[in-house]
Amino acid sequence: MSKIGSKGGPMENEQFFEDYEVGATRQTLGRTITEADIVFHAGHSGDFFPHHMDAEFCRTQPFGQRIAHGTMTFAIGIGLTATQINPRAMTYGYDRLRFPTPVFAGDTLRTRVRIGRRADDPKRPGHGQVVEICETLNQHGRTVMYCEHILLVERREVTT
């Protein structure tokens, strides 16, 4: 069952564990990272590391300019996927988080989500685990963030 949320918010897409198809994909809309994003994230997180905040220092570093925080890239990359809400699922955790390419102010990010695998949940017979492979890409198609998002999803039928 799918429906648009109230006031144009996220779409509800109700799926039980059995409804997830390994290999199914979707891609989010884009979001351009601004200098303000980087400055606000530094303030929120307390991370004022010079690689994010000191333009003069960064000119002497391999990337030649300030880079966005990995934690900000993760938050925005995953946040972009929140256009679909499944009331039968919740986040269990994230594995294999990587930032293979830096993000700069002015980069536009999109996240591609692919269902990587499904498995029984060893502790909860009424649920299964679904792993979403999340890959956030910049405007050049380069991966800037990769992670495996583990969902705990209600089963339609309880296994014993």
N, C-alpha and C positions, 0 to 999 in steps of 0.2 A: 504494500500500500504506500503510495507516494502522495504527498500534498505539500503545498507551499505553507511555510510557517506564517504566523500572524504578523501583520505589518511588513510583509515582504521579506521576512527573515529567512533563515536556512530552510531547505526543503527537508521534510520528514520522509525518510525512505526506510520503512520497516522491513527488516530482513531477519529471519532466523538463521542459525548456523547452517542449516541444510540448504539455504538459498544462495550462499556465496559460491561463486564459480572461480576456481583457480584459473588465473590468466586474464580475468576480466580487468579492464583498465578504464581510467577516467583521467582527465587533466583539468586543472583549475584555471581560472582567469589569472591574469598577471597583476603584479604589484611592483611599482618602481620604488626602490629604496632611496630615501633622501638623507641629506646630511642631518636633518632634524631627527630622523629615526635613530641614527647612530648616537647623537648627543643625548636624546631622551633615554635610550637604552643604557648608556653609561650612568646616567643619573639614577635610573630605577635599580640597576644591578650593583652599582658601586664599583664597576669595572672601568677605571680610567687609565688602563694600560696604554702606554704611548703608541702602540700600533693602531689604536683606535682614535686617539685624541691629539697627537702631536704631529702636525703636517711636516714640520722641519725635520724631525727625527725620521719620519717615514720616507722622506726623499733619499735617505742614506741606506734604506733597507731594500731587499730584493723586489718588492712589489712597487716601490717608488711612490706610493700614496697610502693614505689611511685605509684600513680595511674594517668592514663591519664585524661586530662580535659574532662568534659562532653561536652563542646562545640566542642572539637576536635572529640570526638566519634560521635556526631551528624553530623558534617560536613563530616567525612569520611563515616559513615553509609549511609547517603543520597547520597553522591557523588558516591558511588558504584552503585547506581541505575541508574546513568546517561549514561548507555550504550544504552538505548532506548530513543529517542527523538520524541515527538509527536508535529508536527507543529500546531496542532489544540488545544493544551492545554498549560496552564501556571500555575505556582504555585500561589495559592490564600493565602495559609498560612499553619501553622502546629498547631495541637492541641494535648493535652494530652502527652506532652513530658516527658519521665521518663528514669532514668538510674538505673535499679534495681540491676545490678551487676557491680563491677568495672572492668575497662580495665587496663591491665598491659603491659609494653613493652614485646614483644614476643607473645602476643595474636594474633590470626588470626580471622578476622571478615568477616562475610558474612551477607547480608541483604535479608530477605524474604519479598516480597511485595504481598499483597492480596487485591483485590478490595473489600472493606467493604460495601460501599453503594453508591447509586446515588440519586441525588435530584435536583429539579428545583433550579435555582438561582433566588432569589427573586427580584434582581435588574436588571437582564439582561435576557430578554426573548430569546435571541439568544444563550444562554449558559446554561449549567447545571454544577452542582458540583459533582465531583467524589472523593471519599475518599479512598486513598490507606493506608492500615494498614501496616506500615513499622516496622519490627522487626529485629534488628541487633543482631546476635548471635556470641558467641565466639567459639573456636574450641571444646569446651565441650558441645555445644548445649544450653548454658545458654544465656538468653536474657540480653544484655548489654545496649540496647537502644530500646525504643518503642515510636512511635509517629504516629499520623494520619496526613497524607499529603493531603491537600485539593487542588484539581486541579479545575480550571475553564476551561471547555471544550466546544468548539464550537458545536452547534447542527447542524445536517444535515438539519433539518426542524425547523423553528422557531415556538414556541408555543405561543398562545395568551391567 
